[in-house]
């Protein structure tokens, strides 16, 4: 799915998105593009299942890396479905990350998360991480990957 320019915002050195106490931070984000999918590309009234944000970096109009972010209350399963749906609609890069950042993560859902992490790796060639409250990572331009993924 093509994203209109009006939804694209060029990032500075540090890119963030936050909602109701949950936060994602990307360091070394210069030249990344931030897209608000929920409430931006898709208006709030649209019922399409999608994540909140997409960050990507491109070279010669080809995406080099994509980061899908869902800031969620407590429903981790729904957050993962939203990320999966967004990958189907928007993913074009070989290097992809999907981050669900809920208010908290119940120990009862740990096995489900591990299963989904494997599934995302195998089916989507995507790194899936679920971290409560906040997630911060560094972009490494030499390897075109994210490092130091932490709370």
N, C-alpha and C positions, 0 to 999 in steps of 0.2 A: 504494500500500500504506500503510495506516495504521500509525503508530508509537505504541506504548503509552507513557503518561506515565513509566513506570518507567525507560525508556531515554533520557529527555530530561534534560539538565543545563544549567541557565542559566549563561551565561558572564559573566565579569567584564570588565574593561577590555581584558585581553589573553587570548586563547584559544589553547591549543596542543594538539597531539597529537604524540607521538613514539614511535618503535619502532626498536630496534636501530640507533641512530645517525642515523636520518632524523627530520626535524622539520618541522612546519608551524606557523606563528605568524600569528595574525590580530590586528592592532592595532585599537583602537576597536571592540571586540567586545561592548560592553555591550548587553544584551538579545538577543544571539544565543543560540540553543539548539544544544548539541553533542549529537550522537547517535553512539554507537559502534555501527556496523552489524555489522562482523565481530567476533564474540565478545560481542555485545550483543543487538541485534535478532535476529540469526541466531546460534545457538550455534556454537562451534567445530566441533562434530560435523556440522553442516549443510553440505552440499556446494554450496549455491547460490553462483553466481558473484556477488560483491559487493565493494564497496570497503570501506575501513576505517572512515571517518568521514563524517558529514554535518553541516555547520554551516548553520543557516538563521535568518533573522529574519522575524518575521511581524507583521502588523498586522490586527487584527480577524479573527484565525484564518486569514488568507490569507498565504501565504509571499510575501515581497517579494524575497528573494535566497536562493540556495542555493549552497553550496560543497561539492563532493564531493572527498574526499582519499583517495588510495591511497599508503601507505608501502610500498615494495617493495624487494626485493633487487636483482637485475639484470635481471629479465625485464620490460622496458618494455612489450612487446607484450601480455603478460598483464595488466599494470596498466591499460592502456588498455581492454582488454576488460572488466575488473572495473568501471571507471568507467562504461562504456557500459551495462552491465547494471544498475547502480545507478540511472542516469538513467532507464532504462525503468521500474524499480520505484517510484522515489520522487519524481521531479521533478514539480513543479507550478507553479513560478515562471517568470516570463518572463526573469528575470535569473539566469543559472547559470554556474558556474565548475567545472571539473574539473581537479584537480591530481594528477599522478603524480610521486612523489618517490622515485626509485630510489637505490641506493647510488652508481651512476655511469651515465653515458650514453655508449654507444659511438658514435663518429662514423659507424659503418656503418649506424646506425638513424636518422640525421638525416632522410633523405628520407621514411622511413615516418612519423616524427613530424610532419613538415610536412604530409603528406597527411592524417593523422588530425586535425590542427588545423583544416584546411579542412573536413573531413567533419563534425566536431563543430559547427563554426560553421553550416554549411548544414543539416545534418540535425536537430541538437538545439538550435540557437540558443544554443550553449554555448561559452565560452572554454576551450580545453584548453591547459594548460602542463605541460611536463615539465622538472623541475629536479633536478639531482643533490643529494643529501644534505639540503638544507634550502630552504624557501621561506617568505618572509615577505611580507605585504601589509597594506595599510591599508584599512579600510572608510571610505568617504565617505558619510555619511548624507544629504548634500545631493543627490548624484547617484545614490544607492543602487547604488554600484559599488565595485569594488576598484581601488586605485591602488598604485603603487610596488611592483609584484610583482617581487621580487628574491630573490637568494640571501642 
